[in-house]
C-alpha cells in the first residue's frame, strides 16, 4: 500500500482503540490493542504521517528512535530496595522508570493531553540485549516494571532488511502480536502532499517529468546511492532560503540531499533552466495580466515539457497567494471571537478590565500553543495561526496601555479599528489573487488553447485544498466555465486516467 492508505488504516485503528463504552472503559482491551508495525523503505514519510495523525485526532505524540537505546535506557536502571517477607527483611532489585515511559508522562503533565501515540521508529534494529524485552512490550505495553499509560497507542516502524544491515528479523511469535502495514513509495501520493506543503515548484515540476527519480535506492562501486522523499522535502526548504539570500544553487548543494550522481546533475541542470524560464517568460507580467506577446508565442511553440514547467511556475505562485489568503481568513475568524468578548465586556465595565481581558486572551493562546507544541499535536499552519493571533492581541494591548484609548468605548473602538484594518488587507490580497487567477486562465487559454495543459491546470486547482477553498469562498468564473466544459465532477476517474496516460 502507499503511505496515504497506511495513514488512513493507522488513523482508523487509533480512533477505534481510543473508543470507550458507557462506563469510560476502552472498548478494545489494552491487551487486544495490537501495536501497529509500519514496514517500509527509509525516507518515505513514516514519521511525518504520525505527526499528521496526532494533529488531526487532537492527541499527543511521543517519538523515539530505538537504534540508540540500550537495555538500561529503555527498561530503567537497577537499584536496591528493602522489602519484608514473612517478617524478615530482604534486599531486592527494583528498576527506575524507563526513559521512554517517563517521556510519555512528561508529555501528559506538560500538555494536559491524556491520550496519544507512542511512536517507536526502527523497532527492528534494537540492540541484542534489548531484543528479548520487546516481545513483552509489544504484547503488554510494559518496559521493565512500568506500563505505558492507558489511552496511549503504540505505533512502530522499521525498514526491510535490504535497506539496513542492523535489522533483526522478528520471529512469528512477535509478528503475530502486531498489525503489519507494508508501505511502498508512491509519487502520486507524495505529489498531493507536496502541493499542500507548498514544496518548491522546481522540485515538483522536475519530478512530474522524471517520476522515476522520486525515490531510488541502489548499490554502486562507491557505496549505496539513494534519493528519498525526505531528501526532496529538505532540499525544498533550503532552496527557498538560498533564493532569499541570493545564493547560487549548484551540484554541491543538491548533492547534500540527493545521494545519486545522475539525479543531482539532472535536477541541478533543470533548476537552472527553471530559473531561466522565470526570467524569459516574465512570470510577474503574466500574472499582472500583461502577458508579453512573445511569451504567448513561445509557449505555443514550446515542447510539452517546457509548457508543463511554465504552467507549474504560474500555478505555484497563485496557489501560494491563495494559501496565504485562506490562512489570514482563519486568523481573522479566530480573532472575531476575541473581539466579541471584548465588546461584551466594554459594554458594562471599565478600560482596565478590557485590557486585562486582552492580556488573559493572549496568555491563554500562548499556553495553548505551548501545550500543543509539547504534545507534538500542532501542524505548521495551526502554529502560524496561533502565533498571529497572539501577536495581534499583544500589539493591541500595548497600544491601549500606551494611553491611546481614554475610556472603555474608545478601547473597543481602537481594537475594532485594528481588526477592520486586517480585514481590509485580507480582502485586498484576495482581490489581487482573484486577478492573478484570471490572468493565469487568460494566458493558458491563449498559449495552450484546449490542450492537455488546461486539464492539468484544472485538476491541480481542484485537488489542492487551499485553491479549492479559495475558489469556493471567492468564486472564479473562469474555473466555473472550464469545470463545466471538462465536467470534472462527473468525469473525475476518466480524467485521472487521461493524466496517467499522459505520464504527467
ABEGO torsion letter per residue (X at the ends): XBAAAAAAAAAAAAAAAABBBAAGBBABBAAABBBBBBBBBBGAGAAAAAAAAAAAAGBBBBBBBAAABBAAAAAEBBBBBBBBBGGBBBBBBBBBBBAAAAAAAAAAAAAGBABBBBBBBGAAABBAAAAAAAAAAAAAGBBEABBBBBGBBBBBBBBBAAABAABBBBBAAAAAABBBBBBBBBAAAAAAAAAAAGBBAAAAAAAAABAAAABBBBBBAAEBBBBBAAAAAAAAAAAAAAAAAGBBBBAAAAAAABBBAAAAAAAAAAAAAAAAAAAAAGAAAAAAGBBBAAAAAAAAABBAAAAAAAAAAAAAAAAAAAAAAAAAAAAAAAAAAAAAAAAAAAAABBAAAAAAAAAAAAAAAAAAAAAAAAAGABBAAAAAAAAAAAAAAAAAAAAAAAGABABAAAAAAAAAAAAAAAAAAAAAAAAAAAAAAAAAAAAAAAAAEABAAAAAAAAAAAABAAAAAAAAAAEBAAAAAAAAAAGAAAAAAAAAAAAAAAGX
